[in-house]
């Protein structure tokens, strides 16, 4: 493997790692994904997205995913009298790798337009450098804005995706709870959701799973005495 | 008297949820404090959104590709200075940054693309008055010319350091632009077009500007009318006759005379209290009282 790597440019290897993490992220969130898709080898990746000069063609790395049945169920609120047939709050996702030196308002708005035109529910944008401050400000208020997609846009820098942080031994398992499971939890412990410990939506793991405000995540840790220890956190 | 237990009363059933706390009367003071802070945050959000919207509009500025940054049209200049007024210098910097990412000159009134550095190297040599300097490539590619840089920074130094949501009253003072046709911007509106609803398109750019300026003027007048409490379509309270365009000189024909009292009031002037002569001291033949009596009868007649 080691001598195999030397035949590729470091840039290509970087992009391969970011690409794999992206695929794994989509799989962990619950989108439909084939095994060979997220375990793509470097050689396959180079054949798929590499250019003749050894660099990466980022436009060929873009992909979209469809949520699996289980994920759709998880994101659907339990039916109520008012809303007997609730729609799942998730849909197709579009992942784009942007190769521009700087990403500003213009690129972000083009991207949002693309998401709306392709009727994607939300999007993930992977940039080479951090976005400008104004673009981030637009993003912060974007989830409710008419011009953006329904589920908003998430932005990652390539640097953050080189390593899949959830595979680190110190990162416990996070499991997202559905609305129904959350109700059961609050009922079981006779809590209000404000009485739960919190997790910020800007937390790296929360960003990885794409947590939204108000969702509850179950964190399963190893315990020497009890074997397993579960705690719950409320995303804010 | 039995000894009082120091233990907690455990009559509350364990399975019963704690009593609902919602029916407690709201502490008015707490509510007011919470509302006050919520309003401040809301104000801040609107101010920030305003700045963001202004930046988005200024990204595609000016609309016409042949606009001249040295002589901007008055409507462009007005819109630019109004949009920039709530900015902080940092916001203005991000406007420049965003325009540069869109490959435009950093000055929002300039339609030209930004300058290209002579080579692709990250650091560049620049000849200045005090020798050769090494500068970042990025800082070379901000403006299309030094002239635009000067004009843009002329605006930046006028911006208020205080964020817009903390400013008292309106957005401070007006932003002044560095333009060569300043007389056009300060002058009154240009002459109104003869026929705004002309079938053919306005021949050139200036006519469009004039029309736009007058449209803005009309809008402002309409806003003012609403502020005065008028309803659209009604007669305006603002009387145009009050202001006349002809100035009439008052020419004195006769030599000035010292003021004098009318003849019949002279003998009563000692009775006057601040110019008014009380009725009791008036001569009896004045028939004010009779008038009042007649009026009453008239009123009776109408009723009958």
Interface residues (C-beta under 8 A of the other chain):
Chain A: X100 X102 X103 X104 X105 X106 X107 X109 X132 X133 X134 X135 X137 X138 X141 X190
Chain B: X17 X45 X48 X49 X52 X55 X56 X59 X94 X95 X97 X98 X101 X102
